[in-house]
């Protein structure tokens, strides 16, 4: 797969997502890190974004609820390199009807080299990293080249 290098800016776009049984834990983590998070753009799925906006001073752009398409909206933003960090407190013990969407979100985040935390400790590692407030480069799929290569290879 062809890749291209992109620069992640000092001011990050951070997605905040939590399953129902993890929402309070994420809210507590956000409160603990509110000052650091306030320097970045925040986006979240439905209830999670609303919960954070209503209980902190942070402005969080709200997408649809996860099961209603919010996970897919985030995936689309990630595939356009519009999300730099994903903080996703998911509940591995709870079977959810939108599990395929969750797996797709985790897959696309990995494919596009998005820094990702799925628990408090990994979120702590991310927010205390020297890269959290600095620029750095990542390599992501070059979707334009991939399309051109597939067409020119006559795979259709």
Secondary structure, DSSP 8 states (H G I E B T S, - for coil): --EEEEEE-SS-EEEEEE-GGGHHHHHHHHHHTHHHHTTSEEEE-HHHHHHHHHHSS--EEE---GGGTHHHHHHHHHHTT--SEEEEE--TTS--TTHHHHHHHHHHHHHTT-EEESSHHHHHHHHHSTTTTS-EEEEEE-HHHHHHHHHHTT--
